[in-house]
Amino acid sequence: MATKRLKGVILSVEDTLVNSGNLEAGVFSEVKKLMSFFNLRGIQPVLLSNRKWTATDNEGNRRDLYYLLEEHFADLVIFTPQRDAKVPYKPSSAATQYVLDQMKWESNEVVCIGSSEDDMRTAVNGKMLFLRATWYSNNTDYGFEFGEPKELARFIDTLCLREHFWSHEIKDGDFEYYALAPFSTYKEEFRKYSENGRAAAKFGQGEVDFWLGALVTSMYFTGIHQCIDFIAAYPGHKAGVGNEKMNDDLVTFGKCFNKGYLHNLIERHTTATKSQTARREGKVFDHHNQLNTIKLNKLPTKNYGKAYKQAPLRRGKRVLLVDDICTKGWSLEAARKYVEATGAKTVMVTWLKTINTDIETIGETPEFDPYRASTFTNIPSGKRYGYHAYHVDGAASFELGDQLQQYIDWDWPN
């Protein structure tokens, strides 16, 4: 999968650029800053609209909105069947494909910015990340929400324009794993962002939105979203399902691309022993701790809606498995074993990867029912992936640390 960079944004009109056709209403001054930001960062703004719009100019006259917007934003490119009958109507996939063809873009070189159900469907049909503008009005629950143009600009500036999306990559047959950056609270160059990431993952503190945004944008611009069917978060060590820190953003990410977020696919049926507790009590601690405390739900719930009537996991399907911090990889590796017992395959991603620690896979298991609790014994370790051999981009950690600080301090650029 080739990594892409953000080249353009596809914007809607109503409650995104303007409100009720009034260019001076509400936060239009902030919208103008957003458009200037796009220009400053070399991002091409495109307007995609179905119908005719009018607006009041500074002299109180009603005029064609498209011409008024072009007067305000010289670099804005407008696509509408009101001007060109060749432009397909939203929300069809043909509408966004027409824009992509004309601009010579690919779908994950663009994000859609809108506010309505129709805007959401346009983005979903076009397989594009949907950023939901709520600064004029909150019209739908879909998409990643931004309450003011400044928040959206910060998201794009610090997360969408990165050049180094994964520090670790392993692609070896059916084993596929990615991590944003190394984790260490002792090594100075990793410490600050690692402490923030751990606080976000374990306690909901730090910059949770930054970490989830970094994960989402990395998956989007490297095309991982294009090769998955379902998304599941690995549960914490306590009995239960899902991951309360990740659930909301992962279901939003899934809905953007019509992928099912299965929050209760992986069930922790028995509380697992924490590694710190095992060390303190002198207990043997290995991959059995994960294998023997999870199982799959045969009929999980899609996007917190209805439960499936037939098992969705089967041969030909692929599940994105998400966790926060990976040490030896036993958690996601146990989940991979269960998913593969259904015939499906996996892609595994984590926020961070503990430094100088190899990933240890789990060896061959006897045939088992992934939908029932199992007690495994004497399952050997499998292949080992050396930390340094798969640390493919040393610049990723430095960029992520810089972008985290910029995210915290962000203001409109001069």
C-alpha positions in Angstrom: 0.0 0.0 0.0 1.5 3.3 -1.1 1.5 6.1 1.4 -0.5 9.2 0.3 -0.4 12.8 1.3 -3.3 15.2 1.7 -3.7 17.2 -1.5 -7.3 18.6 -1.2 -10.5 19.0 0.7 -14.0 18.6 -0.7 -16.3 21.1 1.1 -20.1 21.4 1.3 -22.0 24.7 1.4 -24.8 24.7 4.0 -23.6 24.9 7.6 -20.0 24.3 6.5 -18.9 27.4 4.5 -22.0 29.5 5.2 -25.2 29.5 7.2 -28.5 30.3 5.5 -26.7 32.0 2.7 -25.4 34.8 4.8 -21.7 35.4 4.4 -21.5 37.6 7.5 -23.4 35.3 9.8 -21.9 33.5 12.8 -18.3 32.2 12.4 -17.7 33.1 8.7 -14.7 35.1 9.8 -13.2 31.8 11.2 -14.2 30.0 8.0 -12.1 32.6 6.1 -9.1 31.7 8.4 -9.7 28.1 7.6 -9.6 28.8 3.8 -6.5 30.9 4.2 -4.9 28.0 6.2 -5.6 25.6 3.3 -3.9 28.1 0.9 -0.9 28.4 3.2 -0.4 24.6 3.5 -0.9 24.0 -0.2 -4.2 22.2 0.2 -6.6 22.7 -2.7 -10.2 23.5 -1.6 -13.0 22.2 -3.7 -16.7 22.9 -3.4 -19.1 20.1 -4.4 -22.8 21.2 -4.4 -26.0 20.1 -6.0 -28.3 23.1 -6.2 -28.4 26.8 -6.8 -27.5 29.1 -3.8 -27.9 32.8 -3.3 -26.5 35.0 -0.6 -26.5 38.5 0.7 -23.4 40.6 -0.2 -22.0 43.4 1.9 -24.3 45.9 0.2 -27.5 43.9 1.0 -28.0 42.5 -2.5 -28.9 38.9 -3.2 -26.4 37.3 -5.5 -25.2 33.9 -6.8 -23.4 32.4 -3.8 -20.8 30.7 -6.0 -19.6 33.9 -7.5 -19.5 35.5 -4.0 -17.4 32.6 -2.7 -15.0 32.9 -5.6 -14.6 36.6 -4.8 -13.7 35.7 -1.2 -11.6 32.6 -2.1 -9.7 33.0 -5.3 -8.3 29.4 -5.3 -11.7 27.7 -4.6 -12.7 25.2 -7.4 -16.4 24.7 -7.7 -18.1 21.6 -9.0 -21.9 21.8 -9.4 -24.4 20.6 -12.0 -25.8 24.2 -11.9 -22.7 25.2 -13.8 -21.8 22.0 -15.6 -24.4 19.3 -16.4 -21.6 16.7 -16.5 -21.2 17.0 -12.7 -23.1 14.1 -11.1 -25.3 14.8 -8.1 -24.3 14.1 -4.5 -24.4 11.7 -2.7 -23.6 9.3 -5.5 -20.0 7.9 -5.7 -20.0 9.3 -9.2 -20.0 12.8 -7.8 -16.8 12.4 -5.8 -15.2 10.3 -8.5 -15.8 13.1 -11.0 -14.0 15.5 -8.7 -11.1 13.0 -8.2 -10.8 12.5 -12.0 -10.8 16.2 -12.7 -8.3 17.1 -10.0 -6.2 13.9 -10.6 -6.5 12.8 -7.0 -6.9 9.4 -5.3 -9.6 9.0 -2.7 -7.2 8.9 0.3 -5.5 12.1 -0.9 -8.6 14.0 0.1 -10.9 14.5 3.1 -14.6 15.6 3.0 -15.8 18.4 5.2 -19.5 18.8 5.6 -22.3 18.9 8.1 -25.4 17.0 6.9 -26.5 13.4 6.4 -26.2 14.0 2.6 -22.6 15.1 3.1 -21.9 12.0 5.2 -23.3 9.7 2.5 -21.3 11.5 -0.1 -18.1 10.8 1.8 -19.0 7.2 2.6 -19.9 6.5 -1.0 -16.6 8.1 -2.1 -14.6 6.1 0.5 -13.2 9.3 2.0 -12.6 10.4 5.6 -15.5 12.6 6.8 -14.8 15.6 9.0 -18.1 16.9 10.4 -18.4 20.7 10.8 -20.7 21.6 13.7 -19.7 25.3 14.0 -23.0 26.5 12.5 -25.3 23.6 13.4 -25.1 20.0 14.6 -27.1 18.0 12.0 -25.8 14.4 12.2 -23.9 12.0 14.4 -21.6 10.6 11.7 -18.0 11.7 11.1 -15.3 13.1 13.3 -16.8 16.2 14.9 -15.2 19.7 15.0 -17.0 22.5 16.8 -15.0 25.3 15.3 -12.8 25.8 12.2 -9.7 26.2 14.3 -10.2 22.6 15.7 -10.4 21.2 12.2 -7.4 23.2 11.0 -5.4 21.8 14.0 -6.4 18.3 13.1 -5.3 18.6 9.5 -2.1 20.5 10.4 -0.8 18.2 13.1 -2.1 14.8 11.9 -3.0 14.8 8.2 0.2 16.4 7.0 2.7 14.0 8.7 5.3 12.4 6.5 6.1 9.4 8.8 3.0 7.3 9.7 4.5 4.1 11.1 7.7 3.5 13.0 7.2 -0.3 13.0 5.9 -2.5 10.2 5.8 -6.2 9.9 4.3 -7.9 6.8 5.1 -11.6 6.8 2.4 -13.7 5.2 -0.7 -13.5 7.3 1.1 -11.6 10.1 0.7 -7.9 9.6 1.4 -5.3 12.3 1.9 -1.5 12.5 2.8 0.9 15.3 3.0 4.7 15.4 6.2 5.1 17.4 8.4 3.5 20.0 7.4 3.5 23.7 9.7 4.4 26.5 9.3 6.5 29.6 13.1 6.3 30.3 14.7 7.3 27.0 14.6 11.0 26.8 13.6 11.4 23.1 10.6 9.1 23.6 9.7 10.0 27.2 7.3 13.0 26.8 5.0 11.6 24.2 5.2 8.1 25.7 4.0 9.4 29.1 1.2 11.3 27.3 0.2 8.2 25.3 0.2 6.0 28.4 -1.9 8.5 30.3 -4.4 8.6 27.4 -4.5 4.9 27.0 -4.8 3.8 30.6 -6.5 6.7 32.3 -8.2 8.8 29.6 -5.9 11.7 30.4 -3.3 13.3 28.2 -4.3 14.1 24.6 -6.7 11.2 23.9 -8.0 12.8 20.7 -4.5 13.3 19.4 -3.6 9.6 19.7 -6.8 8.4 18.2 -6.5 10.9 15.5 -2.9 9.9 14.8 -4.0 6.2 14.5 -7.0 7.1 12.2 -5.0 9.3 9.9 -2.1 6.8 9.7 -4.6 4.1 8.6 -6.3 6.4 6.1 -3.2 7.8 4.4 -1.5 4.4 4.2 -4.6 2.7 2.8 -5.2 0.2 5.6 -8.9 1.1 5.7 -9.2 -0.2 2.1 -8.3 -3.8 2.9 -10.3 -4.5 6.0 -14.0 -5.5 6.6 -14.3 -5.2 10.4 -12.7 -3.3 13.3 -12.2 -4.6 16.9 -10.4 -3.1 19.9 -8.6 -5.4 22.3 -10.2 -5.3 25.7 -8.4 -4.4 28.9 -7.2 -6.9 31.5 -10.6 -6.9 33.4 -13.5 -9.1 32.3 -15.6 -7.3 29.7 -15.6 -6.1 26.1 -14.4 -3.2 24.1 -12.1 -0.3 25.0 -13.8 2.7 26.4 -11.0 5.1 25.4 -11.2 4.0 21.7 -14.8 2.9 21.1 -16.2 6.2 19.9 -13.5 7.0 17.4 -13.2 3.5 16.1 -17.0 3.3 15.4 -16.8 6.7 13.7 -13.8 5.5 11.6 -15.7 2.4 10.7 -18.8 4.3 9.6 -16.8 6.6 7.4 -15.9 3.6 5.2 -18.9 1.3 5.8 -16.9 -1.1 7.9 -18.4 -2.7 11.0 -17.0 -1.8 14.4 -17.5 -4.9 16.5 -17.0 -3.6 20.0 -18.0 -6.9 21.6 -16.2 -9.2 19.1 -13.4 -10.0 21.6 -14.7 -10.9 25.0 -12.5 -11.0 28.1 -14.4 -13.8 29.9 -12.0 -14.0 32.8 -9.9 -11.1 34.3 -6.3 -11.6 33.1 -3.3 -11.3 35.4 -1.4 -8.0 35.0 2.3 -8.5 34.2 3.3 -6.3 37.2 1.2 -8.5 39.5 2.7 -11.7 38.0 6.3 -10.5 38.5 5.5 -9.4 42.1 4.0 -12.7 43.0 6.6 -14.8 41.1 4.1 -16.3 38.8 4.9 -17.6 35.3 3.6 -15.1 32.8 3.4 -15.8 29.1 1.0 -15.9 26.2 -1.3 -18.4 28.0 -2.5 -15.5 30.1 -4.2 -14.0 27.0 -5.2 -17.2 25.2 -7.0 -18.5 28.2 -9.0 -15.4 29.1 -10.6 -14.4 25.8 -13.0 -15.8 23.3 -15.0 -14.4 20.3 -18.6 -13.4 20.3 -20.2 -15.4 17.3 -22.9 -12.8 16.8 -21.3 -9.4 17.6 -23.0 -6.0 17.4 -22.2 -3.8 14.4 -21.6 -0.1 15.2 -23.6 -0.4 18.4 -26.7 -1.2 16.4 -28.1 -4.7 15.8 -26.4 -8.0 16.4 -25.5 -10.1 13.4 -27.9 -13.0 12.7 -25.1 -15.0 11.2 -21.4 -15.1 12.1 -19.7 -12.2 10.1 -16.2 -13.7 10.4 -15.4 -16.2 7.8 -12.9 -17.0 5.1 -12.2 -14.0 2.9 -12.9 -11.4 5.6 -10.2 -9.3 7.4 -10.4 -7.8 10.9 -8.5 -4.7 12.0 -7.3 -5.4 15.6 -6.4 -2.3 17.6 -4.6 -1.9 20.9 -2.8 0.9 22.7 0.7 -0.2 23.8 2.4 -3.4 22.5 5.2 -5.0 24.4 5.7 -8.6 23.2 2.5 -8.6 21.3 0.7 -11.4 23.2 -2.6 -9.6 23.4 -3.1 -9.0 19.7 -1.4 -12.3 18.8 -4.0 -14.2 21.0 -6.8 -12.3 19.3 -5.3 -13.2 15.9 -5.3 -16.9 16.8 -9.0 -16.7 17.6 -9.9 -14.7 14.5 -8.0 -17.0 12.2 -9.8 -20.0 13.8 -12.9 -18.6 12.0 -11.1 -18.5 8.6 -10.8 -14.7 8.7 -7.5 -12.8 8.6 -6.2 -9.8 10.6 -4.3 -6.6 10.5 -2.9 -5.4 13.8 -2.2 -1.8 14.9 -1.1 -0.2 18.1 -0.4 3.3 19.2 3.1 2.5 20.6 5.7 -0.3 20.6 7.9 -0.9 23.7 11.5 -0.3 22.8 14.1 -3.0 22.5 11.5 -5.7 22.9 10.9 -8.3 20.2 7.4 -9.4 19.2 6.8 -13.0 20.1 4.1 -14.9 18.2 2.2 -17.9 19.5 3.0 -21.3 18.1 0.6 -23.9 16.7 -2.5 -24.6 18.7 -4.8 -27.6 18.5 -8.0 -27.1 16.6 -10.5 -25.2 18.9 -13.8 -23.4 18.9 -13.0 -19.6 18.9 -16.5 -18.8 20.3 -16.0 -20.8 23.5 -13.7 -20.3 26.4 -10.7 -22.6 26.2 -7.9 -23.7 28.5 -4.7 -24.1 26.6 -1.5 -25.7 28.1 2.0 -26.0 26.7 1.4 -23.9 23.6 4.8 -23.1 22.3 6.1 -19.7 21.3 6.2 -19.1 17.6 8.2 -16.9 15.4 10.0 -13.9 16.9 10.2 -10.5 15.1 13.2 -8.5 16.3 12.6 -5.0 17.5 15.3 -3.4 15.5 14.8 -5.4 12.3 11.2 -4.0 12.0 11.8 -0.5 13.3 11.5 0.8 9.8 11.3 4.6 10.3 13.3 6.3 13.1 11.9 9.7 12.1 8.3 8.7 13.0 9.0 9.1 16.7 10.6 12.6 16.4 7.8 13.8 14.1 5.1 12.4 16.4 6.6 14.1 19.5 6.8 17.4 17.6 3.3 17.1 16.3 2.0 16.3 19.8 3.5 19.5 21.2 2.2 21.5 18.2 -1.3 19.9 18.8 -1.2 21.1 22.4 0.1 24.6 21.5 -1.7 25.1 18.2 -2.9 28.5 16.9 -3.7 29.9 13.5 -0.5 30.2 11.5 0.6 33.7 10.5 
